């Protein structure tokens, strides 16, 4: 059961969408929602280093200016969040913390059931276009599942589960059916991508279908052959009019893919629907 939801607040438009999804889930479970804004002092410090002795004074003044501006932006985000939550009937709190964004989110997730976050968060508020690896680091290190959303909202009714038999995929599926974040009036389709016929793959799909059905959900299974897994799933999600993808995160080390296997990273970036992911 979901009782505490954490929403990561940043200047992007997907934050408003994340807040709305969190509100919907909270209303279903009588849960509370925490809106978290993080002042990234580490980025400010890194951005003002350099120069000779004569530049120290100006660097300090710049740090003060950036810190003030960033804290003001954080307060603005909290005000927008609070305004969005008003009238929802959901118990909510607003929190601003200082530190490295992914570390603060991971720490707070120790005391929340679900994280809702935009797919391309920017927590360095002084430079909202600055690209970060916050999302990848969060998913790799956090305790609990993450709902990654885009810039538009739609109701959730048809779930697409990307299942390859891995531990990560199994954990994501189990968390989803145990939490039932969008209720039980949904349909589930489990999809596997294969390169050649396999009786083992067929058995895996039957087993996972039995598991989903045991939790009272409608389910069917499908197999997609060949090609890029991410491309096939993205195309299939669009054609089947799915409203949510459930997937596991695979831990690898690579630039911009620190928490995800290349397939999972591409799915989150390109999938036109929200992604429920667990590491």
C-alpha positions, 0 to 999 in steps of 0.5 A: 500500500502507498501511504507516502509519496515524494515529488521531486520539484524542478523548473521543468513543465513535467513537475506539474504533471508529476504533481498531478499523478502524485495527487491522483495516487494519493487520493486513491490511497489516502496518502500524503505527498511531499514536495521536495526542492533541492538547492544544489550548492555543489553546482554553485560552488563548482560554477564559481571556481577558478581565477587568480587571487584577485578573482576570489572576491568576485567569485564569492559575490557570485556564489552569494548571488547564485545561492540567493537566486537559487533559494528564491527559485526553490521557494517559487517551486514550493509555492507553485506546488502548494498552489497545485495541491490546494483543494485536492483534499490530499495531506501535503508538505513542502520541503526545501533542502540543500545538497546534491539533488540525487543524494537528497532524493535518495535519502528522503526516499528511505521514508517514502513509498513512491517517487514521482519525477520528470524524465529530464530533471534540472535541479541547478535552478540558476541554469535550468537548461543544464543537463544532469544525470540526477534521474539515472543516479536516483533510480540506481540508488533509491529504495523503492520504485520511481514513476517517471513522467513526461510533459503531458498528463493522461489517465492510466488504464492500460499497462504495458510490462516489458519483461525479460525474465531478469531480476530487475524486471521481476522486481518492477512487476512485483512492486507494481502489482503489490502497490496497484498505484492506479487501482485494479480497474486496469488491463495488463499486457506483458511483452517480451522481445526475442530474437529467436523462438524459445520454449523457455521464453514461452514458459516465462510469459505463462508464469508471469501471466499467472502471477499477474492474474493471481493479483486479480488483474486482466492480463495477456501476453505478447512477443515481439521479434527482433530489432531494437528492444527500445524501438519495438516497445516504444512503437508497440506502446503507441500502437496499442494505446498503452498508458503506462510502461512497467520496466526494470532498471539495469545497472551499468556504468557509462556516461549519461547511462550511469543507472540504466542499461542502454535499453532502459535509458532509451525507453525512459527518454523516448517512451511517450507515456509514463514509466514505472521503474524499479532497480 
